[in-house]
Amino acid sequence: MMTIIGTTEDDIIVDQVTSQDTVDDFELGKDEVVDVKDKEIKPVNPCCKGKKLRVLDIDYTLFDHHLHEFLTAAYAEYDIILWSATSMKCVELKMGELGVLNNPNYKITGLLDHLAMITSYIAQNTIMFNDLRRNFVMNPQNGLKIRPFRKAHVNRDKDDELIMLTQYLLAIAELDDLSSLDHSRWETFTEDNVKRRRHT
């Protein structure tokens, strides 16, 4: 079973932009306590038998200009669940605007909000991407911290992280246990590492 936690917007230190067009969609306050035993995944498409799971944080992770190429390439090997520390309404709105929910090149398995626990996958077949390491506290061996994609108008041509992550995901897709990897070293991982692991 995988447990996902999030960080409230107040706890995230970022360059604050004051704009009347900015909507604060992080609805959970620090003092709100939520007791969750099981949270159903909002299904979008059925799980694919034998595929591993990739959980992606939406906020500052998926808002990237290589998004569709990244999801298309990884979909061949992974079921994709999108997660956010916001409400389900915001998750659906954001993903709808990005054209992710009905893209013909890949299928999103499900959506999760701030109440998420995933019971149908285990640590060995799950990898989670997030720009905040503390969001992996319940499953640190499954977390891969990525650099947040901010200031898109400035960084659009400089940020190739999703392209490099695609290569990593495809390289590790056939491994039996993703939790045994040191995901903090993902940038140095190569196909040769996979071949050596398979023969040991």
Phi and psi in degrees as a GROMACS rama.xvg file:
@    title "Ramachandran Plot"
@    xaxis  label "Phi"
@    yaxis  label "Psi"
@TYPE xy
-111.074  137.081  MET-2
-117.192  132.385  THR-3
-117.649  132.398  ILE-4
-122.043  163.976  ILE-5
-131.021  175.697  GLY-6
-117.782  131.401  THR-7
-66.4549  155.454  THR-8
-56.9994  -35.1042  GLU-9
-64.4777  -25.6188  ASP-10
-87.9205  -6.84474  ASP-11
-93.2874  123.08  ILE-12
-93.2796  111.555  ILE-13
-139.232  166.668  VAL-14
-68.0801  115.26  ASP-15
-78.1449  131.332  GLN-16
-112.225  123.536  VAL-17
-96.3263  116.367  THR-18
-148.57  141.906  SER-19
-72.378  -16.1145  GLN-20
-85.6047  -10.1522  ASP-21
-81.3194  129.407  THR-22
-106.489  127.573  VAL-23
-84.304  101.901  ASP-24
-103.053  11.942  ASP-25
-90.2267  95.8461  PHE-26
-87.0006  -17.1852  GLU-27
-82.6114  129.797  LEU-28
-90.9481  161.57  GLY-29
-60.363  -34.0224  LYS-30
-85.7092  -1.96712  ASP-31
-84.0376  128.617  GLU-32
-109.564  130.255  VAL-33
-120.049  123.352  VAL-34
-98.9461  113.381  ASP-35
-126.478  122.894  VAL-36
-91.3697  -51.8444  LYS-37
-141.74  138.211  ASP-38
-122.01  120.08  LYS-39
-68.3209  140.355  GLU-40
-75.6063  135.108  ILE-41
-76.9898  103.243  LYS-42
-69.2545  139.61  PRO-43
-113.942  -43.2088  VAL-44
-142.019  156.752  ASN-45
-67.9224  153.798  PRO-46
-65.4683  150.278  CYS-47
-100.284  122.263  CYS-48
-57.8305  131.181  LYS-49
88.6725  -10.929  GLY-50
-81.851  148.884  LYS-51
-80.1557  170.081  LYS-52
-108.535  138.201  LEU-53
-123.565  118.812  ARG-54
-102.031  126.61  VAL-55
-117.524  128.599  LEU-56
-73.1368  137.147  ASP-57
-79.6102  -46.6465  ILE-58
-73.3771  120.464  ASP-59
63.3933  13.2708  TYR-60
-117.966  -54.0976  THR-61
-86.2255  -19.1227  LEU-62
-75.2931  76.9209  PHE-63
-140.202  147.157  ASP-64
-71.6393  -11.6293  HIS-65
-100.564  14.3994  HIS-66
-52.7128  -54.1513  LEU-67
-68.3772  -37.0574  HIS-68
-64.5134  -41.8089  GLU-69
-60.4875  -50.7378  PHE-70
-67.5759  -37.1847  LEU-71
-62.7971  -47.9002  THR-72
-65.8852  -43.6789  ALA-73
-75.6321  -23.8974  ALA-74
-60.4477  -26.4412  TYR-75
-60.4945  -27.1329  ALA-76
-118.929  -14.965  GLU-77
-131.913  142.116  TYR-78
-74.7903  146.653  ASP-79
-119.999  122.635  ILE-80
-118.695  133.452  ILE-81
-103.68  136.101  LEU-82
-134.153  147.393  TRP-83
-146.613  152.701  SER-84
-79.302  10.831  ALA-85
-103.621  -172.424  THR-86
-77.763  161.971  SER-87
-61  -36.8517  MET-88
-58.2833  -43.5717  LYS-89
-68.7796  -38.259  CYS-90
-59.3545  -49.7387  VAL-91
-62.7083  -41.0909  GLU-92
-63.5233  -49.7086  LEU-93
-60.5408  -46.5743  LYS-94
-71.17  -32.3669  MET-95
-64.3077  -42.9076  GLY-96
-64.7409  -33.2125  GLU-97
-80.9446  -7.20624  LEU-98
73.8521  26.2311  GLY-99
-85.3942  -33.1166  VAL-100
-74.2188  -21.1226  LEU-101
-132.018  33.215  ASN-102
-72.8912  132.286  ASN-103
-72.0412  -12.913  PRO-104
-92.6136  -11.4778  ASN-105
-157.31  163.84  TYR-106
-126.789  129.958  LYS-107
-82.7546  128.174  ILE-108
-73.5718  -43.268  THR-109
-167.145  171.305  GLY-110
-122.511  141.805  LEU-111
-129.887  144.056  LEU-112
-109.842  -162.648  ASP-113
-65.3957  -9.75765  HIS-114
-96.2395  15.3774  LEU-115
-75.5845  136.073  ALA-116
-138.079  136.43  MET-117
-112.003  113.613  ILE-118
-97.9036  -12.7192  THR-119
-92.4192  0.47977  SER-120
-126.265  160.503  TYR-121
-123.13  171.948  ILE-122
-59.5053  -35.3052  ALA-123
-68.0377  -23.4304  GLN-124
-119.619  25.4781  ASN-125
-130.789  138.829  THR-126
-134.229  137.176  ILE-127
-120.46  135.629  MET-128
-107.803  134.367  PHE-129
-158.154  153.543  ASN-130
-88.7853  -1.66996  ASP-131
-122.759  113.598  LEU-132
-58.169  -34.3809  ARG-133
-65.4771  -15.1782  ARG-134
-77.0867  -4.68663  ASN-135
-102.388  9.94884  PHE-136
-55.5952  -32.1577  VAL-137
-79.4352  -23.539  MET-138
-143.361  63.9879  ASN-139
-62.1164  -30.0156  PRO-140
-70.3103  -11.8721  GLN-141
-106.684  0.77315  ASN-142
-96.4324  138.559  GLY-143
-123.713  113.48  LEU-144
-82.4834  126.395  LYS-145
-114.342  162.426  ILE-146
-73.7125  136.63  ARG-147
-67.4072  144.713  PRO-148
-97.0533  101.234  PHE-149
-123.426  164.495  ARG-150
51.194  55.7801  LYS-151
-54.3236  -36.5176  ALA-152
-63.836  -24.4632  HIS-153
-96.8671  -38.2984  VAL-154
-98.3731  -0.182856  ASN-155
-52.3466  -44.0274  ARG-156
-86.2944  -7.54754  ASP-157
-102.201  -17.1205  LYS-158
-98.4793  111.354  ASP-159
-118.8  20.1902  ASP-160
-61.2169  -40.6208  GLU-161
-65.373  -31.9965  LEU-162
-65.3309  -44.9402  ILE-163
-67.4853  -37.5211  MET-164
-65.269  -33.5515  LEU-165
-59.8125  -45.0424  THR-166
-61.8692  -40.8651  GLN-167
-64.2672  -47.2376  TYR-168
-60.1826  -42.8757  LEU-169
-68.8314  -33.7806  LEU-170
-67.278  -33.8566  ALA-171
-97.6688  -2.04592  ILE-172
-58.1484  -34.3208  ALA-173
-89.2993  -2.43778  GLU-174
-69.5763  146.77  LEU-175
-76.2806  -28.6727  ASP-176
-134.359  101.678  ASP-177
-75.3424  -22.1063  LEU-178
-74.7032  -12.6278  SER-179
-85.4555  -6.88459  SER-180
-83.9006  151.625  LEU-181
-93.5157  91.0858  ASP-182
-66.0335  -16.0169  HIS-183
-68.6361  -15.3434  SER-184
-106.38  23.5236  ARG-185
-58.0571  -31.2605  TRP-186
-70.4387  -18.4011  GLU-187
-101.251  0.503602  THR-188
-77.7825  137.484  PHE-189
-132.673  171.886  THR-190
-58.6138  -34.1895  GLU-191
-61.106  -36.8715  ASP-192
-59.7118  -40.9057  ASN-193
-65.7848  -45.0198  VAL-194
-61.4687  -42.1816  LYS-195
-62.932  -41.5945  ARG-196
-64.3746  -37.0518  ARG-197
-69.2787  -29.7038  ARG-198
-93.4822  -0.226864  HIS-199
